[in-house]
């Protein structure tokens, strides 16, 4: 746990304070954070074990005779038994006389100390002059820990550089009018087919409908006196118009003002003509939506009947104002 904390701390410090002049600073900061975290984990592992070799769990051992420097007396200690070829971290070669925890499936997974110490971050830890660096090797458990640590470093870098804006953008489909309709009931409305466009006061609007309602329109509803079927849905997106930059004579959608919804469900809304309504205002500065309230224009109540009074004048058209525009 100390290794992960140390690595993430270094990554966060680097990403939070550095100001690289690269063409893509976000990518550069992430690469540097991951590199430092990777090196810190390797260094901490080497320090903790002091580069000592110990037998892997379950690795058979046999007596080994060694001599104390300056002594003629031999002592007996345990050493790994003869086994399949393993990677020897001291010699850098495969040997049948070692059973090292630093090998994976009898194949080396080595990280050279020279590679680790190549950057400024590792200079303070280089071995004394004249001594060779031993290769750093990792066990399976250490590799898994390293991958987890790298993921944490990347997330830290992203949050630090992007301020969380890209990672924690509002989920508009989680919104709901208190006592009324949920935004999620109209999921995918952005891709619905256009019914028509309109202008009411200072705003311009695009009226969209789901496939069930488009099919009813094409069958002649509401002009033929028939009602729209249950399941019909509409969306009306309002924008404040602005002049096109390269062709000022044309007015185009500018900042979004709000989005209004209506859905046909006779059993759910029997006392409002079978329709339910909802409105969500849009804030351009934050790019977020909020349910419309009584202070909105027009005022919206906290229920699904907010549009019923306004649409009553279109009762003979099943409470729908807009005709399907020819195309």
N, C-alpha and C positions, 0 to 999 in steps of 0.2 A: 504493500500500500504506500510505503514511503517512496518507492521508486516512481509510482504513478503520480503522486503528489508533487514530487520534485520535478518530474518531466513537464507536467501541466503548468506548474508555476513558471518554469523557464519559458515555455511556449507562450503563456499569457503575457509575461513581461516583454518578450520580444515583439509580439504582435501588437500589444497595446501602446508601445512607446516608439517603435521604429517608424520612420517616414521615408521608405525607399522611393527613388525617382524612376521606377520602372514603368514600362508602357502599360503593364497590367499589375498594379500594386496589390490587389486582392490575391491573385494567384501567387505572386512572389512572396507575400507574407505567409500564406499557408504553407508553401514549400519550405520556407525557412523555419517555421514553427515545428513542422513535422521532423525536419532534419535535426534540430536541437533536441527535441524530445527523444528521438531515436538514439542519439549519442548519449544523452543523459542516462537513459535506461541501461545501455551497455556499460557505461562507466560505473553506475551504481552496482550492477550485478558483479562486475569484476572486483570492486572494492569489498563488497560483502563477503565474497568467497575467498578473497585474497589470492585469486588464481589457483586455489588448492584443488586437487583432483580427489574426488571421493567416489566410492563404488555406487553404481545405480541401485535403486531398490530392487531386491530380488536377484542381484548379480552375485553368483557364487564367489567365495573368497578362499584363498589358500594361504598358508604361512609364507612369509617373505623374510629373508634374512638380510639385515642391513648392518652396517658398522657405524658406530659413532665416530666422528672425526677425531683422529689422534688416539683412537683406542683399538685394541686388537680383539676386543670382545664383540662377538656378533649377537645381535638381538633379533628376536622373532616378532614380526608384526603381520597383520592381515593384509593381503593384497588381492586384487581381482584374479580369479582363476583363468586358465586358458579358455578362450572363448572364440566366437566368430570375430573376424577382423573388425576392429573399432578404430575410431579416430583418436589419435594421441595428441592432446593439446600442447604437450611440451615439445615433441619432435616435429609435429606438423605432418605426420605420415600415418599410414595404417599399420597397426601392429596387432599381433595375437596375444600380446602380453598385457594388454590393458582392457578395462571394461569401464569406459568413461560415461558419466551422465551427460556429457556434452555432445553426444552423437544421436542422430535420429535415423532409425532403421539401418544402422551400420554404415551410414554415409555421413560425411562431414557437412555441418551447417556452420561454416566458419565466417567470422567477420574479422578481418585483419586489423590489428592495433594501429598499423600505419594508416589505414583508411580512416579509422576512428579519430586519430590524432592529426589528420591532415589540415584541419581548419584551426582558426584562432581559438575556438572554444576548447580545443583539446591540447594546446601547447603546454599548458601548465601541468599536464599529466603525462608528458612524454617520459620515457625511461631514461635513466642516466646515460651519458655518452659512452659508447662502447658496448652497451648491452642490447641484445635483440629483443624486440617486442614479441610477446606470445600472441597467437591468434585467439580472439575471443569467440567462444562457441556457446550456443544456447541449447537448452533442453526444450522438449515440446511444450512444457508448461510455460517456459520463459517466452517462447514464440507467441503463444496465445496471449500472454500478458502484454507483450509488446504491441500486438495488433490492437488490443483494447485501448492501450495507452495512446496509440497513434490516432485512433478514432476520437478520443477525448480531446487530443491536441487540435485536431481539425475542427471540431465543433467550437472549441474555445476561440480559435482563430476567426471562424466565420462570425461568431457573435460579436467579437471585439471589433472586427473591421466593418461589418454591416450594421452594427448597432441593433441587431435583431429585427430590423425592418423587413428583410426578405424572408427570414425564417418564421416570423410570428405575425404575418399579415392577417387581417381580419377574415374570419370565415363567415361571409354574409349569410350562408345557408343555416347558420346556427341561430339567427334572429327570429323573433316572433312578436307579433302584436299582442300585448296583454289581453287575454280573453278572446283573441282573434286568430287570424291565419299566420302560418309560419312561412318564412322565406323558402324553406326547403320544399314546400308543396309545389313550387314553380321551378324546380331545378332544371337547368338546361334551356331556360327561356331565351337565352342569348342567341340560340340557333333556330328559334321558331321562325316560321315564314311571316313575311310582312303582309299585313292586311291593307294598311293605308298610312298616310301621314297627315298631320294636322297642325294648326297653330292656334293656340288659345292664350290671348294676352301676350306677355313677353316671351313665352317659351314655345319651342317647336317640339313635336312629338312624333315617335314612330309607334304604331300599334301593331303588335305581333300576336299570333294565335298558335295554339298547339295543333297537331295534325287532326284531332277529332273535330275541332271547331272549323278548321280550314275545309274539311270535307263537308260539313254542314253548310258553310258559306257557298261552296260550289254547287250544292244541291238546291240553292235558292233561299235559304234561311238568312235573315228573318223576313225578307220581302214577300215570301209566299205565305206568311201568316203562321208558320210553324215555329216552335221554340227550338232552341239549341239543346242538344242532348246533354245529359249529365256527364261530367268529365271534361266539358269544354272549358278552356282556360285562355285568358288574354293577359297580355302585359303591355303597359304603356310607358315608354321611356321618355322623359322630358329633359331637354337641354336648353340652355340659354344660348341663342344664336350669336355667332360672331362672323366677321368678314374673313373670307379666305385670303391668306397672306399673299399668294401669288396672283389672285384674281379678285380684288376687293369688291367687284360688283356682285359677287356670289355670297350668299349667307349660308353658313354651315354650322353644324352642332359645335358648341363650345363646351363650357363646363356643364356636367350633368347636374340636374336639379333634383330629380327623384325618379322612382319607378313605382308604378301602380299595378296592382293585380286584381283579377276577378276570376272566380271559379264557379261553375254550375254544379250544384249538389242539392237537389230538391228535398231530400230527407234531412240533410244537415242544416239547411237554411229555409225552412218552410214559411217563415214570416217576413222574408225579404225578397220575395219573388223567385226563390230558389238559388239566388246568387249570394256569394260572400265576397267581400272586398278587403283590400289591404293596401297601405301606402308606406313606402320607406324613403325617407329623405337622404340625400347624398351630400357629404361634406367633401368638397374638392381638396381642401388643404390636407386632410388626413387620409382621404380616399376610402372613407368608411360610410356605412349606412346606419341609420337609426329609425325605429318605427315613428311614423308621423304622429303628432299629438293634436290637441285642441288648438294649439297656437299655430298650426301649419296653415297653408293656403292651398286648397280649402281646408277647414278644420276637420280633423279625423278623430273619431272616438276610439276607445279601447275595446273594440269588438269587431266582428266581421261585417257589420251593417253600415260601415262608415260611408259607403257610396250609394246607399239605397235611396236616400232622400233626393240626391242629385239626379239619379237615373230614373226616378219615377215618371218623369215626363216622356220617357221612351218605353213605357210599359207595353204599348202595342207592338213594339219591336223586341219583345223579350228583354227589355231593359238594356239593350245594346245600341249605342249611338252610331257606331262606325259601319259603313258599308264596305264590302270587299271591292277595292279599286281595280279597274280593268288594267290588264297588262299584256 
